[in-house]
Amino acid sequence: QLQASGGGLVQAGGSLRLSCAASTHTTAVAWFRQAPGKEREFVAAFRWREYYTDSVKGRFTISRDNAKNTVYLHMNSLKPEDTAVYYCAASNTLILSTIREGSAYNYWGQGTQVTVSS
């Protein structure tokens, strides 16, 4: 259902764009990430408007191209603490109050590694 791509190795202060291609249109889309030894955390989502976790506000932007059923995560001013495996997620049944919760999403991509060197 979801195919994530675009990860890689970048120096601190650099930029990357992640892509998540879906086989069909979904109403809510999101990015989560999981760093080694840490729990998965919410990064950004889009459902009528954008939602971000505080640590990425002003640096990351989520966008979607409905014609291509693709969601993007534009990441600027990357920091070493952004290093993680990034997962895209989607749902057609999400309740808006749960948009930051991983359990609210029923479709997940395979993850793409982002490594930011200092």
VOLUMMI-914393 format. One record per residue: y, z, x of N, C-alpha, C, CB in turn; residue in three letters. Coordinates in steps of 0.1 Angstrom, whole numbers, plus 2048, in hexadecimal, padded with zeros to 3 digits. Last residue first. Glycine has a CB too. Example, Ala and Ser with C-alpha at 12.3 -4.5 7.8 and 13.67 -1.06 7.14 Angstrom:
BEGIN
7EA8478807F584788980084F8817FA83988DSer;7C784E8847D384E87B7DF84E8847D385A871Ala;
END
This chain:
BEGIN
89687C90F8A38829138A987C91F8A1891914Ser;8878658F888886C905896871908883862910Ser;8768658DB8848648E088486C8ED88E86A8D6Val;8608538C886185B8D486F85A8DA8568598DFThr;84E84E8AC85B84D8B185C8578BC86684F8A6Val;83383D89E8378478A78468448AC82E8478B4Gln;82B83B87B82F83488783683E891839828884Thr;81483A86081C84286A81F83987681484E86FGly;80882E84B80083385580783B8607F882885BGln;81683882B81482F83580C83684082182983BGly;80C84380A81084681880D83B82180A85381DTrp;81184D7E980E8427F28148458008138347ECTyr;8198627DB80B85F7DA8078537E280785D7CCAsn;82E87E7DE82C8707E181D86D7E183286C7EETyr;8318997DC8368917D18338837D28458937CFAla;82A8A57F38208A57E882489D7DC81C8B37E4Ser;8418A680283789C80582C89B7FA8308A0811Gly;8608AA7F48538B07F58498A57F784F8B97E9Glu;8798A17EC8778A57FA8698AA7FD8828AF7FDArg;87789D7D08788917D98768957E888688B7D7Ile;8748AD7BB86A8AF7C586C8A47D085C8AE7BFThr;8878A77A88888B47AF87F8B67BA8878BF7A5Ser;87D88F79E88888E7A788A89C7AF89588B7A0Leu;85B88779E86688F7978718917A186089C791Ile;84B8687A28518737A885B87A79F8588707B5Leu;83C85279D83C85C79384386979782E860790Thr;83A8407B183F83B7A484084679A83782F79FAsn;8408447D483B8497C78428427BC83D8587C6Ser;83A8457F784083F7EB8398457DF83E8307EBAla;84284881A83B84C80E84284680283B85B80DAla;83E84483D84584183183C845825848832831Cys;84085985983885484F84185084382E85E84ATyr;84285D87C84985B870840854865856853872Tyr;83B87489483586988D83C86887F82686B88BVal;85787C8AA84D87F8A084687289C853886894Ala;8768858B68698808BA85E8858B08668848C8Thr;88D8918B18898888A787C8828AA89387D8A6Asp;8938A08C888D8A78BD88989E8B18968B28B8Glu;8A288D8D78948908DB88C8978CF8938988E7Pro;8B48788C08B38848C98A48868CC8B98918C2Lys;8C885C8B98BB8638B98BB86E8C48B08598BCLeu;8DD84D8AD8DF8598B58D38628B58EB8618AESer;8CB8408908D583F89A8D784D8A18E383B895Asn;8B582F87D8B783C8848C083A8908A9841889Met;8AD82485E8B58218698B982E8708C2819865His;89281D84E8998298528A082585F88E835855Leu;88B80983188F80A83F894818841899800842Tyr;8737FA81C87C80581E87F80682D877812818Val;86B7DE80886C7E48158767EF81686E7D9820Thr;8697C97F58617D57F48607DD8018537D27EEAsn;87A7B47F786F7B48008667C07FF8757B480ELys;88C7BA7E38867AD7E387A7AC7EC8907A37E7Ala;8957D37EA88C7D27DF8857C57DE8937D57D2Asn;8997E380689B7D68028917D37F78997CC80EAsp;8AA80280D89E7FB8088A27EC8048988027FCArg;8B081C8248B481181C8A880A8178BE807823Ser;8BD8398348B283382D8B78288248AA83D825Ile;8CA8428538CD83C8468C08368408D8831847Thr;8D485C8698C98538638CE84E8568BC85B862Phe;8EB86A86E8E58628798DB8588748DE86C883Arg;8F48778588FE8718618F886986C90787B867Gly;8D988D8598E58888528EF88385B8EB893849Lys;8C48998658C688A8688D28858618BA883863Val;8C38B385E8C38B086C8C58A186F8B68B5872Ser;8C18B58428CE8B88498CE8B38578D18C6848Asp;8B18998338B18A78388BD8A98418A38A9840Thr;8BE8868188BB8888268B98978298C788282FTyr;8BE86C7FF8BC87A8028B987B8118B28807F9Tyr;8D08547EC8CA8587F88C98677F98D1852804Glu;8C784A7CA8D184C7D58C98517E18DC8577D1Arg;8B183F7BC8BE83D7B78C98407C18C08477ABTrp;8A284C7D589F84B7C78AC84B7C08958577C2Arg;89784F7F58A08477ED89A8477DF8A28397F3Phe;89886681189286080589C8587FE88B86B7FCAla;88F87683189886E82889186881C8A0863830Ala;87E88B83B88988584289387F83988487A84CVal;8698A783987089D83287C89883B8758A2824Phe;84E8AD85085A8B184A8618A58438648B7854Glu;82F8BC8598368B08548438B584D82D8A884BArg;8308D687282C8D18658348C486282F8DB85AGlu;8278D28958308D688A82B8D087D83E8D188CLys;8188C88A98188D68A78218DB89C81C8DD8B3Gly;82D8AC8AD8218B38B28228C28B081F8B08C0Pro;83E8A488E83E8A689C8328AD8A084B8AD8A1Ala;84088F87483889A87983889A88882A89A873Gln;85488485885088486684889086A85C88286FArg;85B86D83D85887A84285587985184C88183APhe;86E85A82786985C83486686A83787285583FTrp;86984B80686D85580F86885381D86A86380AAla;87083F7E586B83D7F38708477FC86E82F7F8Val;86A8387C486F8427CD86883F7DB86C8507C9Ala;85F8217B786C8267B38728307BE86B82D7A6Thr;8528037C78508117C385E8177C08498197CEThr;8437E37C684F7EC7C584B7FA7C08597E57BAHis;8277DE7DC82E7DD7D083A7E67D08257E17C4Thr;8217E27F781B7D67F08217D47E280C7D97EFSer;83C7E980E8337ED80382D7E07FC83A7F57F9Ala;8457F082E8437E68258387EA81A83E7D982CAla;85C80084085080383884F7F982D852812832Cys;86B8048608697FC85485C80184D8687ED857Ser;88481287487781286F87680A86287282186DLeu;89880C88F89780A88188880987D89E7FD87DArg;8AA8208A789E8198A389F8168948918218A6Leu;8C08288C28BD8258B48B081E8B38C881C8AFSer;8CA8428D98C78358D58C48348C68BB8308DDGly;8CD85C8E08D98558DD8D78478D88E28548E9Gly;8B285C8F78BB8638EE8C885C8ED8BD8718F4Ala;89F83D8F78A68488FE8AF84F8F48AF84290AGln;8808378E888E8348E98948408F08958318DBVal;8628278DD8688318E787782D8E98608308F5Leu;85A8238BA85A8208C886082B8D18618138CBGly;85681389A85781E8A385781A8B184C8288A1Gly;8517FE88985E7FF88F86080B898868800884Gly;8408048698417FE87684F80187C83F7EF876Ser;82880984E83480D85683480786483481D858Ala;81E7FF83081C7FC83E8297FF8468187ED840Gln;80D80881381980A81B81680782A81F81881ALeu;7F480080880080080080D80080880080C7F7Gln;
END
